[in-house]
């Protein structure tokens, strides 16, 4: 990691990466292992986890100019959102490739089964309980933002509130979840 950037927030690193790729390298150093562990737990395949980690950071690099700081300088929610989408797209691609291969009769000619990436069945264990512990306004806002990937204006419309209030609800809900996960991690 580059000592020049160690005191910078993730948001400032992403902004600086438009001029200096070393800033993005610092961001990569901060999150690569966590993203890799995320994928390894969900796929059970270290090789697939490495590929998906690379794909996540390649996508992050390409869209870094669209990063909006919605987590107090942290890029973690943004990066894990990209990671989640990379995993889902990998699953979809694998399914589409298998069906196409079967239709074309290619599968029978392969010496081995095609490699697939499927999430571990337990990857979201406990998520529903954590969400249910939130106050209803925060729970609904987090679900709409994280699971449905709606913009804040859309969340505001769905909840009958202002865009600013929707942001506050999402922020408070995610902060409560983060605090709970930190406590849980410390007790392990």
GIQUICOR-V71630 format. One record per pair of residues at least 24 apart in sequence whose C-alpha atoms are under 8 Angstrom apart, sorted by the first residue. I is the first residue (numbers start at 1). J is the second residue. If there is no record, write none. Layout:
BEGIN
<<I	J> <I	J>>
END
This chain:
BEGIN
<<1	25> <1	26> <1	29> <2	26> <9	73> <9	74> <10	73> <10	74> <10	75> <11	67> <11	69> <11	73> <11	74> <11	75> <12	73> <14	64> <14	65> <14	67> <15	64> <15	65> <18	65> <24	61> <28	57> <31	76> <35	80> <35	83> <39	87> <41	119> <41	120> <41	123> <42	118> <42	119> <42	120> <42	121> <42	122> <42	123> <43	117> <43	118> <43	119> <43	120> <44	119> <44	120> <45	117> <48	117> <52	83> <52	86> <52	87> <53	83> <55	86> <56	82> <56	83> <56	86> <70	171> <71	171> <81	146> <87	117> <87	119> <90	117> <91	116> <91	117> <91	118> <130	177> <131	177> <134	173> <134	176> <137	169> <138	169> <138	170> <138	172> <138	173> <139	173> <141	166> <141	169> <141	170> <141	173> <142	169> <142	170> <142	173> <142	174> <145	170>>
END
